[in-house]
Amino acid sequence: MMAWRVHEFGPPEIMKFERISRPEPGPGEVLVKVEAAGVGPWDGWIRAGKSALPQPLPLTLGSDLSGEIVAAGPGVSEFRVREQIYGVTNPRFIGAYAEYAVASAGMVSTKPTSLTHVEAASLPVVAVTAWQALFDHAQLEAGQRVVIHGAAGNVGSYAVQLARQAGIQTIATVSTGDVAAVRNLGANTLIDYRTQRFEEEVGDADAVIDLVGGETQIRSFQVLRRGGKLISAVSNPDQQLAQRYGVGATFFLVNVTSQHLKEIARLVDGGRLRRHVGAVLPLADAREAHLMLERVRPQPKGKIVLAVG
C-alpha cells in the first residue's frame, strides 16, 4: 500500500510517499481501508519533531480517518467487517495517511450516516477536543457562561455549537471577518479581538476555553469568577496566576473514545452540528496539505482532508 512516511523530523519536504507493507491488526485493533484522512496542526507537530508524545521513527503520519473495516484483531467483538467507521488511529496519532490503517477499536465508532467519508474524517479530533474542553474538563452546565477564544477555528466552531446545544451562554472572541459566521453558529456575544479587549467586556465567566494561548491565555484569568476554570488545549497555564485569581487552570491532550464519537455522530445525524471542510486534496498531495498548515500555501478556513479511496 502507499503511505506518507517520515524518516527524519523536519519541514514538509521531508515527507515521503512510498510503498510499504499493509499492516495487520493486533489485539483490540481493527484494520481500516481508509477513504479519507483529516489533516490537523498536530500532524505538523509530529512531522517536525515537536510532538508532546514520544514518536520513534520511521512513522506514517495522520490520525483522523474515516473508512471501512476490512479485518478485526483478537478480542474485537463490537465491529464487523465492512462496517463504515470514523475516529482516530491510536494514542500516538499516527498511521492514517495511507490506503490502510490500523486503529484502536476503542478510538473509532460507526460513521455518522448523514456524512460522506470526507466530512466524517474532518470531525474526530476537533469535535471531541471541543466536547472534552466544555464538559469533561470545564464541567459546564446549562445557564453557565463560557468564553471561547479562537471561536472561528476548527475546534472553536464546534465548541460554540456544543455549548449552544447544552444551554450554555457563549462569549466568542473572533476576528472582524468571522463575526457573522460565528454568530450563525449560535454564539450569544461576539467580541472582535482586533478592536476590543475582551477583559474589558467580560467578567465573572464560569470558564474560559483557550484555543489560542500566549498573551490571550494570560489575560483570560481576569475574566473568570473565583472558582472558575481556564481550560487550554494549547499550552500549560501559569499556575501562580491561577492561584492569585483563585481559579483552576488546566492543559489537556484530547482523548478520543468510541463513546465521545457516538455522541458526536448522534448530534450530527440529528442535524444539530454543522461541519466545515475547508479543502479536499488527494492522498498523493499530503505534502501540499502540510504546506497549507505551515502557511507556505494559503490556509483554508475549515478542516483540510485527504481523499484516499
N, C-alpha and C positions, 0 to 999 in steps of 0.2 A: 504494500500500500504506500501511498505518498503521504508525507507528513513534513511539517515545518520544524526543523531541528536547530538547537543551539549547542554548539561545541565549545564556545567561549563566550563570556559575557561582553556586551558592548552595544553599539548602536544598531539600528535596523539592518544595516548592511551585512552584519554577521549571520543573519538568519539564512538557513539553507533548506531548500525544498528538495527532499531526497526520498528515495525508496528504502523502506525498512520493513522488517517482518511484521505481520499482523499480530497484535498482542492476544494473549489468552486470558480470560477472566479467572481470578483466583477465588478463594472462599469469600463470600459476601459481595462479590462483584458481578457486573454484567458487561458483556461486550456489545457496544452500540455501533451500528452503521450510522455515521454522522451525516445528517442532512444539512445542518447549519451550526456554526460556532460563533459565539459572541466574542467581541474584542473589547477589552477594558484596560484602564490605566495599569492595573495590577499585572497584566501581561507584559507591559513595557518595563515595569519594575523588575520582574523576573528576568526578562531578556538582558537588562542592563546590570544584573547582579545586585539589585537593591531590594530584593525581597526580604520581608520580615522573617521568612522561614528558610531553613537550610535547603539549598537546591543543587544537589550533586549533578554534574554534567556527564555525558550529554543528556539533554532533555527535549521533549516535544512540548511546544508552547500551547496555551489555551486551556480554559476551564469551563466556561458556559457552553452548553451544547443542547441540541435537540435532534432526535433521530429515532431509529428503530432498533429494538433489542434483537440480536441475532444469536446470542448464547448467554447462558447463566452459569456462574460458578457454583461450587458446592455451598449448600446452606441457603441458597436464594429461592424462596418459595412465593414471594409477593409479586413477581413479574413473570410474564410468559414471553416466549419467542414471538416476534412480530408486533409486540406492543409498542405503541408510539409514546416516547418519554421525553422529558426535558429535565435539566438540572445542571449539576457540575460534576467534574470528573472525580476529584479526591481532595483531601485537605491541603495538598501542596499546590493545587490549582494549575495542574499541568496535564497535557495529553490530548487536548480537544482539536487542535489544528491538524486534523488528519482524517483520512477516509474512514478509519475505525478507531474507536477509543474505548478503553476500559474505564468504567465508572463504579464508584461505591454504590451499592444498592440503597444505602441509607441517605444518599445525597441526590437522588433522582425521584421523579414521580410521573404519573400519567400526564401527558401533554394536554394543555387546555384545548378542547375540541374546536373552539372558535378561532384558533390561531393557526397560521402557517408555521412551518418549522423555522423559517427565518424570524418571524415575530416571536416565537417561543424562545429561541436562543438569545434574544435580546433581554430577557427578563431575569433569570435566576439570581445572579449576584446582586444586581442593583435593587431589585424589588425586595429581596429578603434582607438586604442591608437596611433599607428603609423600615421594614417591619420590625426588625430587631432593635433598631435605634429607638423607635417610638414606644414599643410595647414591652420588649424583654428587658431593656436597659433603663429607659426613662420611666417605664411603667405608667404611662399616661392613661387617663380615663376621660370619659365624656365630660365636657364642661371645663376642662383644664385648658391652659394656654401654652402654646409652644412656639418658639422662634426657630425657623428653619433657614439656615444660611446655605446659599447655593441652591435655592429652590427651583431654579430652571434647569439644573443639571440632571443627569440620568438617575441618580439616587434621589435628589431633592424633589423631582417631579412626582415620584411615587410616594415619597413621604407626605407631600401636600395632599395627594388623593386619599391615602390611607388614613390620615388624620381626619379629613373631612368625613369619611365613611364612619369613623368612630365617634363623631360629635365633638372633636377637639378643636378649639379655636386656634387658627393658624396665622402667624405673622411671618411673612416670607420676605427675605431680602434678595433682591434681583437687580440686574442692570436695566437701564431705561428701555431697551428694546424687548425685554422679556416680560414686562409688566402685564400686558394684555393676556399673553399665553398662560401665565401662572394664575392670574385671576380666573381664567376659564377652567383651570384645574380645581378650583374651589378654595383658594386662599382667602381668608377673611380680611386681612390687612396686608398691603404691599408697601414695602419700603425700598426706594431706589437708592442703592448704596453709593451711586455716583453723585447724588445731590443731597442726600440726607445721612446723618449719623444715627444709626439705629438705636444707640444707647440714649439718645436724646428723645426718642419717640416711644420707647418701650420701657416698662418697669414691672416688677412683680410677676415675671413669667414663671411658670412651673418647670419648664425645661427649655434648653437650647439644643438643637441638633446641629452640630458643627460639621459641615462638609467642605470647609474652606481652609481652616487652620490659620496659622500666623497671627497677625495683629487682630484679625477678626475674632479669633478664639479668645485672645487676651481681653478684648473689650467686652466680650459676651458675659463675663462674670457680673458686670454692673447691672444687667437687665433681669437677673434672677432674684426671686424671693429667697429669703433664708430657708434652707432645707430643699431648695430646688436642685436641678441636676443639669450638668453640662455633659452631653454625650458626643464624643468625637469619633468619626470614622477615618480621621486624617492623621492625628498626632496626639501624643500624650499631653493632657492639660497640666498646667502648673499647679501642683498640689498645695503649695504655700498660698497661692492666690485663692484656691478653693477654700482653704481653712480660714483665710482672712474674711471672705464673704459668707462663710457658713453654708457652703453648698457642697454637693457631691460632684466629682468630675472624673469621667471615665473615658478611656480609649478602648475600642473593641475591634477585633477582626471578625468578619461575618462568619457564621457557622451555618451553612446551607443544609437543611434537613428535608427529608421527604414530607414531614408534617407541615413545615412552612410552605413548601412548594404546592401542596394540596390546597392550602388556604388561599394562596395567590391565584391558583387556577380557578378556584370557586368564584372568586371576585371577578376575574377576567371573563369567565363564561357567563357570569351574571350581568355583564355589561357595566360593571362598576369600577373598572380600572382601564384607563387609556394607556396605550403603549406608543412609543415614538422611536421608530427605526430611522436613523439618520443617513446611513449609507450601506449599500449591499455590494460586496465585491466577491468575485470568485475566490476559492481557496488559493489558487495559484498567485493571487495578488495580496497575500497576507503581509508581505513586506511593505506594500503601499499603505495598508491599513496602519502599520506602525509608524510610517512617516506622517500620517494624519495625527496619531497620538502625540508625536513629538512636535507637531505644528510646522513641520517642514512643508507639508501639504496643507491646504485649508481643512480645518477640523469641522466636521458637520455637527449640527445640533441634533442630539439623539444618538442612539447606540450604533456603532459600527458592527456589522455582521458579515461573516464569510459564508457564502452559499457553497456547500460541499457536494450534496447529492445532485 
